[in-house]
């Protein structure tokens, strides 16, 4: 069984519950290394095919939004443990200060050199669109721009293919999936909070969010087969996901905040 954990910022700063303090993140890494196998993200898709009975449980570490403290805080802690992960980059804000997130506004995003160093260390990079809107609420033109231009910018600046998209807020529908496929993405990452009644596939890969309030019992539940604690965690995650949409409503014109692109 592969569980894809979704972190955001590894930081004491910001008011959002998505910030996990570095010391707590280190404790989570120690637990995961003891009880699970943390996989190389380059090989993630083959592990999705494994049955849930596979032991030990497999875990992949992902980080959304591309904050600079992923490089300054998470990267050293993972490197000393021999671990790598996937970071989803909001391409239009690379190297600039956050203006679209009402919970974490004022935080700096990864710069191009920092992203390149992560790649050299074995991390993989995923598009998180140009400006982090709710893609379900975008016009057709804006939707295509967010998906196509972020992929083109990341590929041109980093010199590597970008085959994956992480949908902001985990939000997607059939129109978004068609646009992602048309833009050339082979993989798409959502969160368990987004219910999808159709068959799951490579463009609707679920991740499990990790929040700063999650106690050890919930961290254990996230990486184990279904049970009452895991079901409670899923309900909590759906509630938090709904609350996070306040960002998309407040900054629905987030393209206006985009810095001057190179």
Residue frames relative to the residue before (quaternion, step in Angstrom):
aa qw qx qy qz dx dy dz
X 1.0000 0.0000 0.0000 0.0000 0.00 0.00 0.00
X 0.1700 -0.7767 0.5997 0.0906 3.59 -0.87 0.95
X 0.0967 -0.7554 0.6468 0.0413 3.55 -0.89 1.03
X 0.1781 -0.7708 0.6053 0.0878 3.57 -0.77 1.07
X 0.1932 -0.8035 0.5574 0.0798 3.55 -0.41 1.26
X 0.2070 -0.7812 0.5825 0.0872 3.55 -1.00 0.90
X 0.0638 -0.7612 0.6454 0.0002 3.54 -0.64 1.23
X 0.2884 -0.6967 0.6084 0.2475 3.54 -1.35 0.10
X 0.8192 -0.1309 0.0936 0.5505 3.59 -0.40 -1.10
X 0.2646 -0.7161 0.6213 0.1765 3.57 -1.15 0.70
X 0.3851 0.7280 -0.4274 0.3729 3.52 0.24 1.33
X 0.4345 -0.6392 0.5612 0.2962 3.52 -1.35 0.36
X 0.6415 0.5765 -0.3133 0.3973 3.56 1.21 -0.52
X 0.6851 0.4634 -0.3555 0.4353 3.54 -1.31 0.27
X 0.4276 -0.7162 0.4971 0.2388 3.56 -1.20 0.47
X 0.5371 0.6725 -0.3874 0.3303 3.56 1.24 -0.16
X 0.5183 -0.6368 0.4772 0.3133 3.56 -1.17 0.62
X 0.5748 0.5967 -0.3844 0.4072 3.59 1.25 -0.16
X 0.5585 0.5785 -0.4045 0.4357 3.62 1.24 -0.16
X 0.1147 -0.7760 0.6184 0.0479 3.58 -0.75 1.08
X 0.4230 -0.7130 0.4865 0.2757 3.65 -0.59 1.03
X 0.6207 -0.5908 0.3609 0.3680 3.60 -1.02 0.75
X 0.6500 0.5140 -0.3353 0.4482 3.61 0.92 -0.80
X 0.6527 0.4931 -0.3118 0.4834 3.58 1.01 -0.78
X 0.6224 0.5336 -0.3364 0.4634 3.58 1.02 -0.77
X 0.6360 0.5248 -0.3266 0.4619 3.61 0.98 -0.81
X 0.6417 0.5141 -0.3223 0.4692 3.59 1.00 -0.81
X 0.6426 0.5144 -0.3250 0.4656 3.59 0.98 -0.81
X 0.6404 0.5195 -0.3284 0.4606 3.59 0.95 -0.83
X 0.6515 0.5178 -0.3234 0.4505 3.59 0.93 -0.86
X 0.6451 0.5049 -0.3236 0.4734 3.59 0.97 -0.81
X 0.6810 0.4991 -0.3021 0.4425 3.58 0.82 -0.97
X 0.6601 0.4981 -0.3221 0.4608 3.59 0.97 -0.74
X 0.6557 0.5065 -0.3118 0.4651 3.59 1.13 -0.58
X 0.8133 0.3197 -0.1213 0.4707 3.58 0.86 -1.00
X 0.7814 0.2427 -0.1330 0.5593 3.62 1.21 -0.33
X 0.4023 -0.6367 0.5733 0.3226 3.53 -1.36 -0.15
X 0.2218 -0.7709 0.5863 0.1128 3.57 -0.59 1.17
X 0.2652 -0.8313 0.4755 0.1119 3.55 -0.38 1.26
X 0.5585 -0.5287 0.5138 0.3802 3.52 -1.38 0.25
X 0.4363 -0.7309 0.4457 0.2769 3.64 -0.58 1.04
X 0.5440 0.6149 -0.4084 0.3989 3.61 1.16 -0.36
X 0.7414 0.3963 -0.2067 0.5006 3.59 1.17 -0.56
X 0.3199 0.8177 -0.4606 0.1299 3.58 1.26 0.06
X 0.6752 0.5496 -0.3405 0.3553 3.60 0.80 -0.90
X 0.6334 0.5367 -0.3552 0.4296 3.59 1.01 -0.65
X 0.6533 0.5142 -0.3207 0.4538 3.58 1.14 -0.58
X 0.5535 0.6028 -0.3993 0.4134 3.60 1.17 -0.38
X 0.6592 0.5294 -0.2977 0.4433 3.55 1.18 -0.58
X 0.5502 0.6335 -0.3978 0.3711 3.58 1.23 -0.28
X 0.5260 -0.6261 0.4611 0.3446 3.61 -1.09 0.60
X 0.6316 -0.5541 0.3871 0.3797 3.56 -1.23 0.48
X 0.6244 0.5648 -0.3377 0.4209 3.58 1.17 -0.48
X 0.4573 0.6970 -0.4501 0.3202 3.60 1.25 -0.21
X 0.0843 -0.7958 0.5996 0.0082 3.56 -0.97 0.94
X 0.5381 -0.2318 -0.8101 0.0235 1.50 -1.98 1.50
X 0.6546 -0.4858 0.3671 0.4480 3.61 -1.20 0.26
X 0.3159 -0.7400 0.5659 0.1799 3.56 -1.03 0.80
X 0.0932 -0.7922 0.6030 0.0153 3.56 -1.04 0.85
X 0.1108 -0.7505 0.6474 0.0732 3.55 -1.15 0.76
X 0.2866 -0.7741 0.5482 0.1348 3.56 -0.96 0.91
X 0.0154 0.7961 -0.6034 0.0426 3.58 -0.77 1.05
X 0.1770 -0.7760 0.6025 0.0589 3.54 -1.23 0.67
X 0.2212 -0.7979 0.5505 0.1066 3.57 -0.65 1.10
X 0.8002 0.3664 -0.2799 0.3836 3.51 -1.42 0.45
X 0.3215 -0.8089 0.4606 0.1737 3.61 1.19 -0.27
X 0.1998 0.7882 -0.5554 0.1742 3.58 0.86 0.88
X 0.6210 -0.5847 0.3799 0.3580 3.57 -1.12 0.71
X 0.6486 0.5396 -0.3313 0.4223 3.58 1.04 -0.67
X 0.4664 0.6047 -0.4727 0.4397 3.59 1.24 0.04
X 0.6838 0.4628 -0.2684 0.4962 3.57 1.08 -0.79
X 0.7526 0.4176 -0.2344 0.4520 3.60 0.79 -0.97
X 0.7750 0.3364 -0.1742 0.5058 3.61 1.11 -0.61
X 0.7509 0.3969 -0.2360 0.4721 3.58 0.65 -1.09
X 0.6417 0.5697 -0.3262 0.3965 3.58 0.87 -0.97
X 0.6885 0.4578 -0.3216 0.4616 3.68 0.75 -0.83
X 0.6499 0.5209 -0.3258 0.4474 3.59 0.95 -0.82
X 0.6880 0.4609 -0.2821 0.4845 3.58 1.02 -0.77
X 0.6340 0.5462 -0.3375 0.4311 3.58 0.97 -0.81
X 0.6793 0.4826 -0.3080 0.4591 3.61 0.91 -0.81
X 0.6884 0.4243 -0.2772 0.5189 3.59 1.26 -0.26
X 0.5046 -0.6779 0.4038 0.3505 3.59 1.28 0.06
X 0.5100 0.6622 -0.3969 0.3793 3.58 1.18 0.58
X 0.1287 -0.7579 0.6329 0.0924 3.52 -1.29 0.51
X 0.1438 -0.8013 0.5766 0.0692 3.56 -1.24 0.35
X 0.4596 -0.6276 0.5395 0.3223 3.50 -1.36 -0.30
X 0.0968 -0.7866 0.6074 0.0536 3.57 -0.93 0.88
X 0.2797 -0.7525 0.5802 0.1370 3.55 -0.94 1.00
X 0.1872 -0.8314 0.5218 0.0393 3.55 -0.51 1.26
X 0.3107 -0.6940 0.6181 0.1995 3.55 -0.97 0.94
X 0.3379 -0.8298 0.3981 0.1969 3.53 0.15 1.38
X 0.6857 0.5157 -0.2958 0.4200 3.58 0.94 -0.81
X 0.7380 0.3831 -0.2242 0.5083 3.59 1.22 -0.33
X 0.3173 0.7606 -0.5107 0.2449 3.59 1.22 0.29
X 0.8397 0.1496 -0.1404 0.5029 3.56 -0.81 1.06
X 0.6853 0.4452 -0.2935 0.4960 3.60 1.21 0.21
X 0.6060 -0.5756 0.4196 0.3542 3.56 -1.32 0.10
X 0.5355 -0.6501 0.4482 0.2996 3.53 -1.01 0.89
X 0.0124 -0.7978 0.6027 -0.0086 3.55 -0.99 0.94
X 0.6697 0.5409 -0.2997 0.4112 3.59 1.22 -0.25
X 0.6920 0.4784 -0.2773 0.4641 3.62 1.17 -0.45
X 0.3133 -0.7798 0.5094 0.1852 3.60 -0.41 1.17
X 0.6593 0.4927 -0.3160 0.4719 3.61 1.20 -0.36
X 0.8130 0.1885 -0.0836 0.5446 3.59 1.07 -0.66
X 0.2429 0.8126 -0.5022 0.1689 3.56 1.17 0.48
X 0.7434 0.3900 -0.2973 0.4549 3.55 -1.13 0.69
X 0.5785 0.5629 -0.3877 0.4451 3.59 1.24 0.04
X 0.4496 -0.7052 0.4884 0.2490 3.54 -1.07 0.77
X 0.3677 -0.7172 0.5542 0.2080 3.54 -1.16 0.73
X 0.6811 -0.4726 0.3758 0.4141 3.54 -1.29 0.39
X 0.3442 -0.7034 0.5812 0.2215 3.54 -1.15 0.70
X 0.6881 -0.4945 0.3296 0.4164 3.56 -1.24 0.35
X 0.6504 0.5135 -0.3277 0.4537 3.61 0.95 -0.80
X 0.6461 0.5146 -0.3176 0.4656 3.58 1.03 -0.75
X 0.6330 0.5113 -0.3287 0.4794 3.58 1.00 -0.80
X 0.6496 0.5234 -0.3172 0.4511 3.59 0.95 -0.87
X 0.6553 0.5010 -0.3227 0.4641 3.60 0.98 -0.77
X 0.6054 0.5364 -0.3567 0.4676 3.59 1.05 -0.67
X 0.6437 0.5205 -0.3209 0.4602 3.58 0.95 -0.87
X 0.6646 0.5072 -0.3038 0.4570 3.59 0.91 -0.89
X 0.6922 0.4626 -0.2669 0.4854 3.58 1.19 -0.56
X 0.6758 -0.5401 0.2813 0.4152 3.58 1.25 0.23
X 0.4827 0.6474 -0.4510 0.3802 3.58 1.26 0.11
X 0.2737 -0.7266 0.5940 0.2105 3.55 -1.26 0.34
X 0.3267 -0.7541 0.5524 0.1399 3.53 -1.19 0.73
X 0.1253 -0.7799 0.6131 0.0123 3.49 -1.04 0.94
X 0.4532 -0.6573 0.5159 0.3105 3.60 -1.04 0.66
X 0.1088 -0.7624 0.6343 0.0672 3.52 -1.17 0.76
X 0.6340 -0.5365 0.2554 0.4949 3.52 1.31 0.79
X 0.6565 -0.5111 0.3823 0.4020 3.57 -1.31 -0.10
X 0.8528 0.1060 0.0012 0.5113 3.61 0.83 -0.96
X 0.4839 -0.7098 0.4057 0.3122 3.60 1.30 0.20
X 0.2882 0.7458 -0.5585 0.2210 3.65 0.69 0.96
X 0.5455 -0.5093 0.5151 0.4217 3.52 -1.37 -0.03
X 0.3442 -0.7905 0.4678 0.1945 3.59 -0.24 1.26
X 0.5989 0.5758 -0.3661 0.4193 3.59 1.10 -0.54
X 0.7231 0.4296 -0.2301 0.4896 3.58 1.18 -0.54
X 0.5077 0.6574 -0.4141 0.3724 3.59 1.30 0.01
X 0.5073 -0.5755 0.5312 0.3596 3.55 -1.24 0.45
X 0.6735 -0.4911 0.3458 0.4308 3.59 -1.21 0.31
X 0.6681 0.5007 -0.3091 0.4554 3.60 0.92 -0.86
X 0.6634 0.4936 -0.3033 0.4735 3.57 0.93 -0.88
X 0.6171 0.5497 -0.3383 0.4500 3.58 0.99 -0.81
X 0.6819 0.4731 -0.2944 0.4738 3.59 0.80 -0.96
X 0.6436 0.5283 -0.3282 0.4461 3.59 0.96 -0.83
X 0.6582 0.5191 -0.3122 0.4470 3.59 0.88 -0.92
X 0.7247 0.4426 -0.2432 0.4688 3.58 0.91 -0.90
X 0.7256 0.4527 -0.2539 0.4517 3.58 0.79 -1.01
X 0.7240 0.4586 -0.2721 0.4376 3.58 0.73 -1.02
X 0.6176 0.5274 -0.3618 0.4576 3.62 1.03 -0.62
X 0.6414 0.5158 -0.3198 0.4694 3.59 0.98 -0.81
X 0.6731 0.4991 -0.2953 0.4590 3.58 0.89 -0.94
X 0.6701 0.5020 -0.3094 0.4508 3.59 0.89 -0.89
X 0.6679 0.4960 -0.3054 0.4633 3.59 0.87 -0.90
X 0.6747 0.4960 -0.3019 0.4558 3.58 0.90 -0.88
X 0.6815 0.4887 -0.3022 0.4532 3.59 0.93 -0.83
X 0.7132 0.4489 -0.2663 0.4679 3.61 0.97 -0.79
X 0.7620 0.3827 -0.1972 0.4837 3.59 1.03 -0.74
X 0.3660 -0.7752 0.4542 0.2426 3.58 1.22 -0.34
X 0.6361 0.4652 -0.3379 0.5146 3.57 1.17 0.61
X 0.5375 -0.5869 0.4686 0.3834 3.61 -1.18 0.36
X 0.2010 -0.7474 0.6221 0.1185 3.57 -1.17 0.67
X 0.0658 -0.8631 0.5004 0.0177 3.60 0.07 1.25
X 0.7501 0.4071 -0.1974 0.4823 3.62 1.22 -0.29
X 0.1693 -0.7480 0.6363 0.0833 3.51 -1.26 0.69
X 0.1667 -0.7313 0.6487 0.1290 3.57 -1.08 0.77
X 0.3603 -0.7614 0.4970 0.2085 3.58 -0.49 1.19
X 0.4727 -0.6667 0.4833 0.3138 3.65 -0.75 0.92
X 0.8253 0.1067 -0.1581 0.5315 3.55 -0.96 1.03
X 0.5240 -0.6386 0.4038 0.3932 3.60 1.29 0.12
X 0.5040 0.7094 -0.3767 0.3176 3.59 1.31 0.04
X 0.1922 0.7540 -0.6089 0.1545 3.55 -0.92 0.98
X 0.0491 -0.7413 0.6621 0.0985 3.52 -1.39 0.15
X 0.7567 -0.3747 0.2386 0.4797 3.58 -1.22 -0.07
X 0.6237 0.5414 -0.3438 0.4469 3.61 0.99 -0.76
X 0.6545 0.5005 -0.3065 0.4766 3.61 1.00 -0.85
X 0.6526 0.5157 -0.3215 0.4526 3.60 0.94 -0.83
X 0.6406 0.5125 -0.3260 0.4697 3.59 0.98 -0.81
X 0.6646 0.4981 -0.3035 0.4669 3.59 0.96 -0.86
X 0.6377 0.5226 -0.3278 0.4613 3.60 1.01 -0.77
X 0.6427 0.5068 -0.3111 0.4831 3.56 1.01 -0.82
X 0.6569 0.5147 -0.2989 0.4628 3.58 0.95 -0.88
X 0.6665 0.5017 -0.2934 0.4669 3.59 1.10 -0.69
X 0.5929 -0.6191 0.3453 0.3819 3.58 1.25 -0.17
X 0.4535 0.6782 -0.4645 0.3445 3.59 1.22 0.27
X 0.2872 -0.7605 0.5624 0.1512 3.55 -1.05 0.84
X 0.7785 0.1955 -0.0956 0.5887 3.57 1.19 -0.55
X 0.0572 -0.7830 0.6189 0.0261 3.54 -1.15 0.70
X 0.1948 -0.7973 0.5661 0.0772 3.56 -0.89 0.99
X 0.0765 -0.7679 0.6359 0.0130 3.52 -0.98 0.98
X 0.4099 -0.6447 0.5380 0.3562 3.58 -1.18 -0.55
X 0.6655 -0.5366 0.3486 0.3843 3.53 -1.23 0.50
X 0.5642 0.6180 -0.3847 0.3897 3.58 1.23 -0.42
X 0.6602 0.4740 -0.3141 0.4907 3.62 1.15 -0.48
X 0.2292 -0.7936 0.5519 0.1144 3.57 -0.42 1.22
X 0.0349 -0.7886 0.6128 -0.0378 3.53 -0.91 0.98
X 0.2839 -0.8159 0.4840 0.1393 3.55 -0.35 1.26
X 0.6099 0.5435 -0.3644 0.4470 3.57 1.21 -0.37
X 0.6906 -0.4716 0.3417 0.4289 3.54 -1.29 0.18
X 0.4670 -0.6721 0.5038 0.2764 3.56 -1.01 0.87
X 0.0258 0.8008 -0.5970 0.0396 3.54 -1.13 0.67
X 0.7701 -0.3852 0.2372 0.4498 3.60 -1.26 -0.11
X 0.6921 0.4406 -0.2957 0.4893 3.63 1.16 -0.31
X 0.7301 0.3313 -0.2256 0.5535 3.61 1.27 0.10
X 0.1778 0.8067 -0.5352 0.1765 3.57 0.77 1.08
X 0.3505 -0.7715 0.4991 0.1811 3.55 -0.66 1.13
X 0.0977 -0.7440 0.6550 0.0889 3.50 -1.29 0.60
X 0.3534 -0.7187 0.5617 0.2075 3.57 -1.26 0.44
X 0.3564 -0.7602 0.4974 0.2185 3.63 -0.51 1.12
X 0.1867 -0.7296 0.6449 0.1303 3.54 -1.29 0.57
X 0.1119 -0.8070 0.5795 0.0204 3.56 -0.76 1.11
X 0.6345 -0.5650 0.3683 0.3775 3.56 -1.19 0.53
X 0.6707 0.4958 -0.3103 0.4561 3.62 1.13 -0.48
X 0.4916 0.6803 -0.4351 0.3258 3.62 1.20 -0.18
X 0.2819 -0.7590 0.5593 0.1777 3.62 -0.64 1.04
X 0.7400 -0.4138 0.2901 0.4439 3.55 -1.31 0.13
X 0.6253 0.5564 -0.3503 0.4203 3.59 0.99 -0.77
X 0.6832 0.4619 -0.2973 0.4812 3.60 0.99 -0.75
X 0.5950 0.5394 -0.3732 0.4645 3.61 1.04 -0.60
X 0.6546 0.4963 -0.3137 0.4762 3.60 0.95 -0.83
X 0.6646 0.5213 -0.3123 0.4347 3.59 0.93 -0.88
X 0.6106 0.5911 -0.3539 0.3906 3.59 1.01 -0.76
X 0.7799 0.3545 -0.1681 0.4877 3.59 0.98 -0.78
X 0.6480 0.4897 -0.3237 0.4853 3.59 1.25 0.26
X 0.6717 -0.4959 0.3451 0.4288 3.61 -1.22 0.35
X 0.7340 -0.4586 0.2853 0.4118 3.53 -1.31 0.38
X 0.1700 0.7437 -0.6320 0.1362 3.52 -1.15 0.80
X 0.7232 -0.4474 0.2774 0.4471 3.61 -1.21 0.14
X 0.6512 0.5049 -0.3335 0.4579 3.63 0.97 -0.73
X 0.6484 0.5077 -0.3201 0.4683 3.57 1.00 -0.79
X 0.6395 0.5130 -0.3300 0.4680 3.61 1.01 -0.72
X 0.6198 0.5205 -0.3361 0.4816 3.58 1.07 -0.71
X 0.6395 0.5253 -0.3248 0.4580 3.58 0.96 -0.86
X 0.6460 0.5226 -0.3225 0.4533 3.59 0.97 -0.82
X 0.6451 0.5098 -0.3195 0.4710 3.60 0.99 -0.79
X 0.6486 0.5116 -0.3119 0.4694 3.58 0.98 -0.86
X 0.6547 0.5217 -0.3146 0.4476 3.58 0.95 -0.86
X 0.6401 0.5163 -0.3301 0.4633 3.59 1.01 -0.77
X 0.6437 0.5170 -0.3239 0.4621 3.59 1.00 -0.80
X 0.6713 0.4897 -0.2998 0.4687 3.60 0.92 -0.88
X 0.6214 0.5449 -0.3427 0.4467 3.57 1.04 -0.74
X 0.6404 0.5130 -0.3265 0.4692 3.58 1.00 -0.78
X 0.6512 0.5147 -0.3181 0.4581 3.59 0.98 -0.80
X 0.6387 0.5524 -0.3324 0.4200 3.58 1.03 -0.77
X 0.5702 0.6179 -0.3813 0.3844 3.59 1.17 -0.45
X 0.4491 0.6744 -0.4623 0.3602 3.58 1.26 -0.13
X 0.5890 0.5773 -0.3653 0.4316 3.58 1.09 -0.67
X 0.7006 0.4773 -0.2900 0.4442 3.58 0.83 -0.95
X 0.6545 0.4991 -0.3240 0.4664 3.60 1.09 -0.59
X 0.6663 0.4954 -0.3103 0.4629 3.59 0.98 -0.79
X 0.7927 0.2163 -0.0985 0.5614 3.57 0.96 -0.88
X 0.0849 0.8363 -0.5365 0.0749 3.57 0.82 0.95
X 0.7087 0.3695 -0.2478 0.5475 3.61 1.21 -0.42
X 0.0895 0.8639 -0.4914 0.0649 3.56 1.02 0.83
X 0.5389 0.6171 -0.4144 0.3962 3.61 1.15 -0.40
X 0.5958 0.5810 -0.3621 0.4199 3.61 1.17 -0.48
X 0.6825 0.4922 -0.2813 0.4613 3.57 1.20 -0.50
X 0.4612 0.7087 -0.4451 0.2948 3.56 1.25 -0.16
X 0.4365 -0.6971 0.4961 0.2782 3.60 -0.90 0.87
X 0.6600 -0.4812 0.3789 0.4350 3.55 -1.29 0.20
X 0.3169 -0.7703 0.5229 0.1811 3.57 -0.64 1.09
X 0.5418 -0.6214 0.4489 0.3447 3.60 -1.12 0.64
